[in-house]
Amino acid sequence: MVSLASPAEAATSATATYTKKSDWGSGFEGQWTVKNTGTTALSSWTIEWDFPTGTAVGSAWDATVTGSGTHWTAKNLGWNGSVAPGASVSFGFNGTGAGSPAGCKLNGASCDGGSVPGDNAPSAPGTPTASAVTDTSAKLSWSAATDDKGIKNYDVLRDGAVVATVAGTTYTNTGLTAGTDYSYTVRARDTADQTGPASGAVKVHTTGGGGTDPGTGSKVNLGYFAEWGVYGRNYHVKNLDTSGSAAKITHINYAFGNVTGGKCAIGDSYADYDKAYTADQSVDGVADTWDQPLRGSFNQLRKLKAKYPNLKVLWSFGGWTWSGGFGQAAQNPAAFAQSCYDLVEDPRWADVFDGIDIDWEYPNACGLTCDTSGPAALKSITSALRTKFGSSNLVTAAITADGSAGGKIDAADYAGAAQSLNWYNVMTYDFFGAWDAKGPTAPHSPLTPYTGIPKAGFTGAEAIAKLKAQGVPASKLLLGIGFYGRGWTGVTQDAPGGTATGAAPGTYEAGIEDYKVLKNSCPATGTIAGTAYAHCGTNWWSYDTPATISSKMTWAKNQGLGGAFFWEFSGDTSNGELVSAMNSGLK
């Protein structure tokens, strides 16, 4: 093991261990693991070793690996240099040849013994706090970092780029734009000019300027981006740009993070932050590299925000499949909120997200499973989230639109929970569908009641009215639009109310199809209750069109709502005609 300490501090001991993970004849996968066996944190690590001639490292991940002849050196990346006592960190690589490593050194000493009085990199400074925020400036202050040889100065980073290097622990950033969001971190440099890890991020919103939140005079136009769309649907963040949609929306909900064990958790790590994008797939035309610390959709969203500085992104947790975890989360709301904050504000992607959205289907009611957390649970969770995330972050929730008597809206304290939220995404769609295989056929997103509707209270207008009556401000309600249709087959009747034999065929799932397909395969033949329906052959579909969306946006404005939202981007046409209809209708 290696001792890494100056005389003034306790020794940090660590080992480095090599494992050949797999071997396919022409090559292999190798892995090094650094384990901190001491009692104080390891702030950085460098492993050196020799391979025999004919054995070499190819691509590597989670470390920067360089070679000189047969000698190889691996250094930690910015996000994985710190190793807590008892913890381990690994990196891997693909190699060629059959040799094994020899002469291993960890931070200059033997990987399995010996000691060296190393010069550790500085610790992370404290998370900055902001004060004296004006239209064009903000003052930042932070607690000092520590280092075994002394701190020389600090780099101040704004949105990931260094804007100043200062000797003290305060800095005033000037020349900012009014009404704009910025994210700041700080990192220390020691007397050897080594940089330590970045601090936590603080978000600053300069005063003045315009806004896009309810109450500022501009309506919210929010779309959901589904993380799984990067697979079979081949829909990526770049599509938001090429379709023209990014310029016409105000917010993106990235869906979904998981809720499990009472905590927020990653939904799909590969899609979220690991998938490598080529230059032609990337928002800015720059390809991902094998060693960059953040890839995937998170990095693409970062690039999209750089191109559209007023765009806000929230990370949405839960959804139909992962709502079962909210009941346990409600048992300790503060711990749940802390876990969500730690994940959303992870230094690797803290600048990507402007807040959190929770999609609990449904509090104290039945969805995929039945929840018995009680009517106060939603308020407890939203209050804890607001306390933890503070006033500078957005905190929102997607909620039921069941306006029936004794229905899901009646099961929870939505007015109480709204006090902690910027807005609700009211899911005014999926009221009816082919889960009732024999019908009657009915539009899945009716705005208003109509004669013959299968269930009273299952309309957008009645849901909004019920939430208002409970005491939720209209400005905190967004009307939901589905960018897809729901349909039946075996239908002979053109008008709603017909019988069916089952779900109509769909590209990904029976009974559901994207608008971009339906507009051509089964064009609308009528409208009812503010939405469209279509009868083609024996199939019957209902969906929103640019015309019905326009009328719904007019209704939302007349109701004083905060705006509208939609599920989800990939259902739209390649030129974003539904997003355009929402944007035009909300102005």
C-alpha positions in Angstrom: 0.0 0.0 0.0 1.1 3.6 -0.5 1.3 6.3 2.2 0.4 9.7 0.9 0.7 12.5 3.5 2.8 15.4 4.6 4.1 15.3 8.2 1.3 17.7 9.3 -1.5 15.4 8.4 -2.6 11.8 9.0 -1.3 9.3 6.4 -3.6 8.2 3.6 -2.9 4.7 2.5 -4.0 3.3 -0.8 -3.5 0.3 -3.1 -3.9 -0.2 -6.9 -5.0 -3.5 -8.3 -5.1 -4.7 -11.9 -7.7 -7.1 -13.3 -8.1 -8.5 -16.8 -11.9 -8.3 -17.2 -12.1 -10.2 -20.5 -9.9 -11.5 -23.3 -11.1 -12.1 -26.9 -7.9 -13.3 -28.4 -7.0 -10.3 -30.5 -7.5 -8.0 -27.5 -8.6 -7.6 -23.9 -10.3 -5.4 -21.4 -8.2 -4.3 -18.4 -9.3 -2.6 -15.2 -7.3 -0.8 -12.5 -8.9 -0.2 -9.1 -7.6 2.3 -6.6 -8.7 1.6 -3.0 -8.3 4.0 -0.1 -7.3 1.9 2.8 -6.5 4.8 5.1 -8.4 7.2 7.3 -8.2 10.4 5.3 -9.4 11.2 1.8 -7.2 10.7 -1.2 -7.5 13.8 -3.4 -6.0 12.6 -6.6 -4.3 9.5 -8.1 -1.8 8.6 -10.8 -0.9 5.0 -11.7 2.2 4.1 -13.7 3.1 0.7 -15.0 5.0 -1.1 -17.8 3.7 -3.5 -20.4 6.0 -5.8 -22.3 6.7 -5.0 -25.9 3.7 -6.0 -28.0 1.1 -5.1 -25.3 -0.5 -1.7 -25.5 -3.5 0.4 -24.3 -6.1 1.4 -26.8 -9.2 3.3 -25.7 -9.7 4.0 -22.0 -12.5 5.4 -19.9 -12.8 7.2 -16.5 -9.1 8.1 -16.6 -6.6 9.9 -18.9 -4.1 7.3 -20.1 -0.9 8.1 -22.0 2.0 6.0 -23.1 5.7 6.4 -23.8 7.2 3.3 -25.3 6.2 0.5 -23.0 5.5 2.8 -20.0 1.9 3.8 -19.3 0.5 6.5 -17.0 -3.2 7.0 -15.9 -4.4 10.0 -14.1 -7.9 10.6 -12.6 -10.4 12.8 -14.3 -11.8 16.0 -12.7 -14.7 14.2 -11.1 -13.2 11.0 -9.8 -9.9 12.0 -8.2 -11.3 12.2 -4.6 -11.5 8.8 -2.9 -12.9 8.7 0.6 -11.6 6.4 3.3 -12.7 2.8 2.5 -13.9 3.7 -1.0 -12.6 2.6 -4.4 -12.6 4.0 -7.9 -11.9 2.1 -11.1 -11.1 2.9 -14.7 -10.9 0.6 -17.6 -9.3 0.3 -21.1 -9.2 -1.9 -24.1 -5.8 -3.3 -25.0 -3.9 -5.5 -27.4 -1.3 -8.1 -26.8 -1.0 -10.8 -24.1 1.3 -9.2 -21.5 0.7 -8.3 -17.9 1.6 -5.0 -16.1 4.8 -4.8 -14.1 6.5 -2.1 -12.0 3.2 -0.5 -10.8 3.4 2.8 -8.9 0.6 4.7 -7.3 1.4 8.4 -6.8 5.1 7.5 -7.1 5.2 4.6 -4.7 4.7 0.8 -5.0 1.1 -0.1 -5.6 1.2 -2.7 -2.8 3.7 -1.2 -0.4 6.1 1.6 0.5 5.4 5.3 1.2 6.1 8.7 -0.3 5.5 12.2 1.1 3.3 13.1 -1.9 2.2 16.6 -2.9 -1.6 16.2 -2.9 -3.8 18.4 -4.9 -6.0 20.9 -3.0 -9.3 20.0 -1.5 -12.5 21.5 -3.0 -13.4 24.9 -1.7 -16.8 25.4 -0.1 -19.8 25.9 -2.3 -20.0 29.6 -3.2 -22.7 31.9 -1.9 -24.0 34.8 -4.0 -24.8 38.3 -2.7 -25.3 41.8 -4.0 -26.9 40.5 -7.2 -27.8 43.2 -9.7 -28.8 43.3 -13.3 -25.2 43.0 -14.4 -23.1 41.7 -11.5 -22.9 39.3 -8.6 -20.6 38.9 -5.6 -19.4 35.4 -4.8 -17.9 34.2 -1.5 -16.6 30.8 -0.5 -14.7 29.0 2.3 -11.1 28.2 1.8 -9.7 25.0 0.4 -6.9 23.1 2.2 -3.6 21.7 0.8 -0.6 20.1 2.3 1.8 22.6 0.7 -0.5 25.7 0.7 -3.1 27.4 -1.5 -1.9 29.8 -4.2 -5.1 31.1 -5.7 -8.6 30.1 -6.9 -10.2 29.7 -10.4 -13.7 31.0 -10.6 -15.8 29.1 -13.2 -19.0 30.5 -14.8 -21.0 27.9 -16.6 -18.0 25.6 -16.7 -15.5 28.2 -18.1 -12.8 30.0 -16.0 -13.7 33.7 -15.8 -11.2 34.8 -13.2 -8.3 33.6 -11.0 -8.1 35.4 -7.6 -5.9 35.1 -4.5 -8.7 35.6 -1.9 -12.1 33.9 -1.3 -14.4 36.5 -2.8 -15.0 37.7 -6.4 -17.5 40.1 -8.0 -18.4 39.1 -11.6 -19.4 42.1 -13.7 -20.7 42.5 -17.2 -23.5 40.0 -16.8 -26.9 40.1 -18.7 -30.0 41.1 -16.9 -32.6 38.4 -16.2 -30.2 35.6 -16.9 -29.2 32.4 -15.1 -25.6 31.6 -14.4 -23.9 28.7 -12.6 -20.6 29.3 -10.6 -18.1 26.9 -9.1 -14.6 27.5 -7.7 -11.5 25.3 -7.6 -8.2 25.9 -5.8 -4.6 25.9 -7.0 -1.7 24.9 -4.8 1.8 26.4 -4.8 2.8 23.7 -7.4 -0.1 24.9 -9.6 -2.1 21.7 -9.1 -5.8 22.2 -9.4 -8.2 20.5 -7.0 -11.8 19.4 -7.6 -14.5 22.0 -8.2 -16.8 23.1 -5.4 -20.5 22.6 -5.5 -22.4 24.9 -7.9 -24.4 28.0 -7.0 -27.0 29.3 -9.4 -27.4 33.1 -9.8 -30.3 34.8 -11.6 -29.5 38.4 -12.3 -32.3 41.0 -11.7 -34.2 42.7 -14.4 -34.8 41.3 -17.9 -37.8 39.2 -18.9 -38.9 35.8 -17.6 -40.7 32.7 -18.7 -42.3 31.5 -15.4 -46.0 32.1 -14.6 -46.7 35.6 -13.3 -43.9 37.2 -15.4 -46.1 37.9 -18.4 -44.8 35.1 -20.6 -46.5 31.7 -20.8 -44.6 28.4 -20.2 -44.4 26.1 -23.2 -42.8 22.9 -21.8 -42.0 19.7 -23.5 -41.0 16.3 -22.2 -37.8 14.6 -23.6 -38.0 10.9 -23.0 -34.5 9.4 -22.3 -35.4 6.1 -24.0 -36.2 7.9 -27.3 -32.5 7.7 -28.2 -32.9 4.0 -28.9 -35.7 2.7 -31.2 -37.2 6.1 -31.9 -33.8 7.5 -32.8 -34.8 10.8 -31.4 -32.0 12.9 -29.8 -31.5 16.3 -28.3 -30.2 17.6 -31.7 -33.7 17.0 -33.1 -35.0 19.7 -30.8 -32.7 22.1 -32.7 -33.1 20.8 -36.2 -36.9 20.8 -35.9 -37.0 24.4 -34.8 -38.7 23.4 -31.6 -35.9 24.6 -29.2 -36.5 28.2 -30.3 -40.2 27.9 -29.5 -40.2 26.3 -26.1 -39.3 27.7 -22.7 -38.7 24.5 -20.7 -37.7 20.8 -21.1 -38.6 18.1 -18.7 -36.0 15.3 -19.0 -37.9 12.0 -18.2 -37.3 10.0 -16.1 -35.2 9.6 -13.1 -36.1 6.7 -10.9 -37.6 6.8 -7.4 -36.4 3.8 -5.4 -35.5 3.1 -1.8 -36.9 6.4 -0.8 -34.4 8.3 -3.0 -34.0 9.8 -6.4 -31.8 7.6 -8.7 -30.5 7.5 -12.2 -33.0 6.2 -14.8 -30.7 5.1 -17.7 -27.0 5.9 -17.1 -26.0 5.1 -20.7 -28.6 7.4 -22.3 -28.2 10.0 -19.6 -24.4 10.6 -19.5 -22.4 7.9 -21.2 -23.6 7.5 -24.8 -21.0 8.9 -27.2 -22.3 11.2 -30.0 -20.5 11.6 -33.3 -20.1 15.1 -34.8 -23.1 14.8 -37.1 -25.3 13.7 -34.2 -24.2 16.4 -31.8 -25.9 19.7 -31.3 -22.8 21.8 -31.9 -21.2 19.5 -34.5 -18.4 18.4 -32.2 -18.0 14.7 -31.5 -17.7 13.3 -28.0 -14.2 12.0 -27.0 -13.5 8.8 -25.1 -12.1 10.6 -22.1 -14.5 13.5 -21.6 -16.2 13.5 -18.2 -19.8 13.9 -19.5 -21.4 12.5 -22.6 -24.9 11.3 -23.4 -28.1 13.4 -23.5 -27.0 15.5 -20.5 -24.0 16.8 -22.4 -26.2 17.4 -25.5 -28.6 19.4 -23.3 -25.7 21.4 -22.1 -24.8 22.2 -25.7 -28.5 23.0 -26.5 -28.6 25.5 -23.6 -25.5 27.2 -24.8 -27.2 27.7 -28.1 -30.5 28.8 -26.5 -29.5 30.6 -23.3 -33.0 31.3 -22.1 -34.0 27.6 -22.2 -34.5 25.9 -18.8 -34.2 22.1 -18.2 -35.8 20.2 -15.3 -35.1 16.6 -14.4 -38.4 14.7 -13.9 -38.5 11.8 -11.5 -41.1 9.0 -11.3 -43.6 8.6 -14.2 -46.0 5.7 -14.6 -43.4 2.9 -14.1 -41.4 4.4 -11.3 -44.1 6.1 -9.2 -44.2 3.2 -6.8 -41.2 4.6 -4.9 -42.9 7.8 -3.8 -44.7 6.1 -0.9 -41.4 5.2 0.8 -40.0 8.6 -0.1 -43.0 10.2 1.8 -41.9 8.5 5.0 -38.8 10.7 5.1 -39.3 13.7 2.8 -36.2 15.5 4.0 -34.0 12.5 3.1 -35.7 12.1 -0.2 -35.2 15.8 -1.0 -31.5 15.5 0.0 -31.0 12.5 -2.3 -32.7 14.4 -5.2 -30.6 17.5 -4.6 -27.4 15.5 -4.5 -28.2 13.9 -7.8 -29.6 16.9 -9.7 -26.7 19.1 -8.5 -24.0 16.5 -9.1 -21.0 18.6 -10.2 -20.8 16.6 -13.5 -24.1 18.1 -14.7 -25.3 20.7 -12.2 -25.2 23.4 -14.9 -27.5 21.3 -17.1 -30.5 21.4 -14.8 -32.6 24.4 -13.5 -34.7 22.4 -11.1 -36.7 19.2 -10.5 -40.1 17.9 -11.5 -41.8 14.9 -9.8 -44.4 12.8 -11.6 -46.2 10.8 -8.9 -48.9 8.6 -10.4 -50.8 9.0 -8.0 -50.6 10.3 -4.5 -52.9 8.4 -2.1 -54.6 6.8 -5.1 -54.1 4.0 -7.6 -51.9 4.0 -10.7 -49.6 1.2 -11.7 -49.9 0.3 -8.0 -52.1 1.6 -5.2 -50.6 4.2 -2.8 -51.8 4.7 0.8 -49.5 7.5 1.8 -52.3 9.7 2.9 -53.6 13.1 1.6 -50.8 15.1 3.2 -47.9 13.2 1.6 -47.6 15.2 -1.6 -47.5 18.5 0.4 -44.8 17.0 2.7 -42.6 16.0 -0.3 -43.0 19.2 -2.2 -42.3 21.3 0.9 -39.1 19.3 1.6 -38.0 19.7 -2.1 -38.5 23.5 -2.0 -36.6 23.8 1.3 -33.7 21.8 -0.1 -33.6 23.3 -3.6 -34.3 26.8 -2.5 -36.0 29.7 -4.3 -33.5 29.9 -7.2 -34.4 26.4 -8.6 -37.7 25.4 -10.2 -39.7 22.8 -8.4 -42.7 21.4 -10.3 -45.0 18.4 -10.4 -47.0 16.5 -13.0 -50.4 15.5 -11.6 -53.7 13.7 -12.4 -56.5 15.3 -14.3 -59.2 13.1 -12.8 -61.9 15.7 -12.1 -64.6 13.1 -11.2 -66.4 13.2 -7.9 -64.3 11.4 -5.3 -61.6 10.9 -8.0 -57.8 11.3 -7.8 -57.8 15.1 -7.4 -59.9 14.6 -4.2 -57.3 12.1 -2.8 -54.5 14.6 -2.0 -53.9 18.1 -0.9 -53.0 19.7 -4.2 -53.6 23.2 -3.0 -51.3 22.7 0.0 -48.6 21.2 -2.2 -48.9 24.0 -4.8 -47.6 26.5 -2.2 -44.1 25.0 -2.7 -44.2 24.6 -6.5 -43.7 26.9 -9.5 -46.5 25.0 -11.4 -48.4 21.8 -12.0 -48.3 19.9 -15.3 -51.9 18.8 -15.3 -52.0 15.6 -17.4 -55.2 16.4 -19.4 -54.9 13.4 -21.7 -55.2 9.6 -21.6 -58.8 9.9 -20.2 -60.0 7.2 -22.5 -58.2 4.4 -24.5 -58.2 0.9 -25.8 -57.6 -0.6 -22.3 -61.4 -0.6 -22.6 -61.0 -3.0 -25.5 -64.6 -2.9 -26.7 -65.0 0.8 -26.3 -67.0 2.9 -26.4 -64.7 5.0 -28.6 -63.9 8.4 -27.0 -61.3 11.1 -27.5 -58.4 10.6 -25.1 -57.9 14.3 -24.5 -61.3 16.0 -24.4 -61.2 19.6 -23.3 -64.9 20.0 -22.4 -67.8 17.6 -21.5 -70.0 16.3 -24.3 -73.1 14.2 -24.6 -72.3 10.6 -24.3 -68.9 10.9 -22.6 -68.1 7.6 -21.0 -67.2 9.1 -17.6 -68.2 12.4 -16.1 -65.3 14.6 -14.9 -62.8 13.2 -17.4 -62.1 16.4 -19.3 -59.4 19.0 -19.1 -61.8 21.9 -18.3 -63.3 20.0 -15.3 -59.9 19.0 -13.9 -58.7 22.6 -14.1 -61.9 23.9 -12.5 -61.6 21.4 -9.7 -58.0 22.3 -9.0 -58.9 26.0 -9.0 -61.8 25.3 -6.6 -59.4 23.6 -4.2 -57.3 26.8 -4.1 -54.6 26.2 -6.7 -53.8 29.5 -8.5 -54.6 29.4 -12.2 -51.1 30.7 -12.9 -49.7 27.5 -11.4 -51.6 25.3 -13.8 -50.3 24.1 -17.2 -52.7 22.4 -19.7 -51.4 19.1 -21.0 -51.3 18.1 -24.7 -50.5 14.6 -26.1 -48.4 14.5 -29.2 -49.9 11.1 -30.0 -53.3 9.4 -30.6 -55.1 6.6 -28.9 -57.2 4.2 -31.0 -59.3 1.1 -31.4 -59.9 -1.4 -34.3 -63.0 -3.2 -35.4 -65.0 0.1 -35.4 -67.7 0.8 -37.9 -69.1 4.1 -36.5 -67.5 7.3 -37.5 -68.7 9.4 -34.5 -67.4 8.7 -30.9 -69.3 6.2 -28.9 -68.8 3.2 -31.3 -68.0 -0.4 -30.3 -64.6 -2.0 -31.0 -62.9 -5.3 -30.9 -59.6 -4.2 -29.5 -56.6 -1.8 -29.7 -55.6 -0.4 -33.1 -52.1 -1.4 -34.3 -49.4 1.0 -33.3 -45.7 1.3 -34.2 -44.4 0.7 -30.7 -47.5 -0.3 -28.8 -51.0 -1.3 -29.7 -53.6 1.4 -29.2 -51.2 4.3 -29.4 -49.5 6.1 -32.3 -47.5 9.3 -32.9 -49.1 12.3 -34.4 -46.5 12.4 -37.1 -47.7 9.0 -38.3 -51.5 9.6 -37.8 -51.7 12.9 -39.7 -50.9 10.9 -42.9 -52.1 7.3 -42.1 -55.5 8.3 -40.6 -56.3 12.0 -41.1 -58.8 13.7 -38.9 -62.5 13.3 -40.0 -64.1 15.3 -37.2 -63.7 17.2 -33.9 -65.5 16.9 -30.6 -64.9 18.5 -27.2 -62.0 20.6 -28.5 -60.0 17.7 -30.0 -59.9 15.7 -33.2 -60.9 12.2 -34.1 -60.3 10.0 -37.2 -62.1 7.0 -38.7 -60.2 5.1 -41.4 -61.1 1.6 -42.4 -62.0 -0.2 -39.2 -59.6 1.9 -37.1 -60.7 4.9 -34.9 -58.2 7.4 -33.5 -58.3 10.6 -31.5 -55.5 13.1 -31.3 -54.7 16.8 -31.3 -53.9 18.7 -34.4 -52.4 22.1 -34.9 -55.9 23.5 -35.2 -57.2 21.9 -32.0 -54.0 22.8 -30.1 -54.6 26.4 -31.2 -58.1 26.4 -29.7 -56.9 24.8 -26.5 -54.1 27.4 -26.1 -56.7 30.2 -26.5 -58.8 28.5 -23.8 -55.8 28.2 -21.5 -55.0 31.9 -21.9 -58.6 32.9 -21.2 -58.5 30.8 -18.0 -55.4 32.6 -16.9 -53.3 29.5 -16.9 -49.5 29.6 -16.6 -49.1 28.0 -20.0 -49.1 24.5 -21.4 -46.9 21.4 -21.8 -46.8 18.3 -23.9 -45.8 14.6 -23.9 -43.4 14.3 -25.8 -41.2 15.7 -28.5 -40.7 12.6 -30.7 -44.4 12.4 -31.6 -44.2 15.7 -33.5 -43.3 16.1 -37.2 -39.6 16.7 -38.2 -40.4 20.4 -38.6 -42.2 20.6 -35.2 -45.6 21.7 -36.3 -47.3 20.9 -33.0 -44.7 22.8 -31.0 -45.2 25.7 -33.4 -49.0 25.6 -32.9 -48.5 25.7 -29.1 -46.0 28.6 -29.3 -48.2 30.6 -31.6 -51.3 29.9 -29.5 -49.7 31.0 -26.2 -48.6 34.4 -27.5 
